[in-house]
Amino acid sequence: MRRSDREVKEFKDIVAIMEKCDVCRIALNNNGYPYILPLNFGMDIKEDKIELYFHGAMEGTKYELIKKDNRASFEMDCEHKLVTEMERGSCTMEYESVIGQGYIEMLSDDEKYNALYILMRHYHQEDFPFNKLVMPHTKVFKLVVKNVTGKVRMKKNDKK
């Protein structure tokens, strides 16, 4: 990372950023080009390992690409704030972000409920009783994170 002063090094701090985000963008290999899509997600931590859960329709381009190559990169960001300095005639953006890589696993019907519960928990403070009748019509998959880095750009963190 070029700006090591902005790097988030503690695992718990990286997870805290991820908990604030509401969209995860995954990038898949599409014949040498990245195929990027924004997705709602849920997150589970198992022994300092991150698993990201996603859902979608039963078929589509992303599943065709995952079948060919299940490696994926991901990105999420939050806490955006435009900062202007009128006297200097400049502006910048504050943010918190996380990027990483891992591999995708498609989940079985038996694994869907727990994954959807984790996903819903990300967006609702309380347990949300989602309609289980949608499960047969919903594909669920997870991204097992192999490496992750975090970055924070807040004006108070700059050394200038």
C-alpha positions in Angstrom: 0.0 0.0 0.0 1.5 3.3 -1.1 0.1 5.3 1.8 1.0 3.2 4.8 -0.2 6.0 7.1 -3.8 5.2 5.9 -3.5 1.5 6.2 -5.8 -0.3 8.7 -3.7 -3.1 10.2 -5.8 -4.5 13.0 -8.2 -7.3 11.9 -10.9 -6.1 14.3 -10.7 -2.6 12.7 -11.0 -4.0 9.2 -14.1 -6.0 10.3 -15.6 -2.8 11.9 -15.3 -1.1 8.5 -17.0 -4.0 6.8 -19.8 -3.9 9.3 -20.6 -0.3 8.3 -20.8 -1.0 4.6 -24.0 -1.9 2.9 -22.8 -3.0 -0.5 -20.0 -5.4 -1.5 -18.7 -5.3 -5.0 -17.2 -8.5 -6.3 -15.1 -8.9 -9.4 -15.0 -12.1 -11.4 -12.9 -13.2 -14.4 -14.8 -12.7 -17.6 -12.4 -13.9 -20.3 -9.6 -11.7 -19.0 -11.8 -8.7 -18.1 -13.2 -8.0 -14.6 -16.9 -8.5 -14.3 -17.9 -6.3 -11.3 -21.3 -6.4 -9.6 -22.6 -4.8 -6.4 -24.3 -7.1 -4.0 -26.0 -7.1 -0.6 -24.0 -9.2 1.8 -23.7 -10.8 5.2 -20.6 -11.5 7.1 -19.5 -14.2 9.5 -16.2 -14.5 11.3 -14.8 -17.9 12.1 -11.5 -18.1 13.9 -10.3 -14.8 12.4 -11.4 -15.9 9.0 -14.0 -13.8 7.1 -16.8 -15.4 5.1 -19.1 -13.1 3.0 -22.6 -14.4 2.0 -24.6 -13.3 -1.0 -27.9 -14.3 -2.7 -29.4 -13.9 -6.0 -31.6 -15.4 -8.7 -31.2 -19.0 -9.6 -29.3 -18.3 -12.8 -27.2 -15.6 -14.5 -23.9 -14.5 -15.8 -22.2 -14.4 -12.4 -22.9 -18.1 -11.9 -21.5 -19.0 -15.3 -18.3 -17.1 -14.5 -18.0 -18.6 -11.0 -18.4 -22.1 -12.5 -15.4 -21.4 -14.8 -13.2 -19.6 -12.2 -14.3 -19.3 -8.6 -11.6 -16.8 -7.6 -13.0 -13.4 -6.8 -11.8 -10.0 -5.6 -14.1 -7.7 -3.6 -14.3 -4.1 -2.5 -16.5 -2.2 -0.1 -16.4 1.4 1.1 -18.3 3.7 3.4 -18.1 6.9 5.5 -17.9 9.2 2.4 -17.5 12.9 3.0 -16.4 15.6 0.6 -13.9 17.9 2.2 -13.2 21.3 0.6 -10.6 23.8 1.4 -11.7 27.0 -0.2 -8.5 29.0 0.7 -6.4 26.4 -1.1 -8.9 25.8 -3.9 -8.8 22.0 -3.3 -11.0 19.2 -2.3 -10.7 15.6 -1.3 -12.9 12.7 -0.1 -12.9 11.0 3.2 -13.7 7.3 3.2 -13.1 3.9 4.8 -12.5 1.0 2.5 -11.7 -2.7 2.4 -10.4 -4.8 -0.5 -9.6 -8.5 -0.6 -9.5 -11.7 -2.5 -10.8 -15.2 -2.0 -12.8 -18.0 -3.6 -16.5 -18.5 -4.0 -18.4 -21.6 -2.9 -22.0 -22.3 -3.9 -24.1 -23.4 -0.9 -26.4 -26.4 -0.7 -30.1 -26.1 0.1 -29.2 -27.3 3.7 -26.8 -24.3 4.1 -29.1 -21.6 2.7 -31.1 -20.8 5.9 -28.1 -20.0 8.0 -26.5 -18.0 5.2 -29.6 -16.0 4.6 -30.0 -15.4 8.4 -26.4 -14.0 8.5 -27.2 -11.8 5.5 -30.4 -10.4 7.0 -28.6 -9.8 10.3 -26.2 -7.4 8.5 -29.2 -5.1 7.6 -31.5 -5.5 10.6 -30.6 -4.9 14.3 -33.2 -7.5 15.3 -33.8 -11.0 14.0 -35.8 -10.5 10.8 -38.3 -13.3 10.1 -37.7 -13.6 6.3 -40.1 -15.7 4.2 -38.6 -19.2 4.0 -40.7 -19.9 0.9 -38.2 -17.8 -1.2 -35.4 -20.2 -0.4 -36.1 -22.7 -3.2 -36.0 -19.8 -5.7 -32.8 -18.2 -4.3 -29.2 -19.2 -5.0 -26.9 -18.5 -2.1 -23.1 -18.5 -2.2 -20.2 -17.4 0.0 -16.8 -15.8 -0.6 -14.2 -17.3 1.7 -11.7 -14.4 2.2 -8.0 -15.4 1.8 -6.6 -11.9 2.2 -8.0 -8.5 3.1 -6.6 -5.0 3.6 -8.3 -1.8 4.9 -7.7 1.8 4.3 -9.0 5.0 6.0 -8.7 8.5 4.6 -9.9 11.0 7.2 -8.7 14.5 7.4 -7.6 14.1 11.0 -5.4 11.1 9.9 -3.4 13.1 7.4 0.1 14.1 8.5 0.3 17.2 6.3 
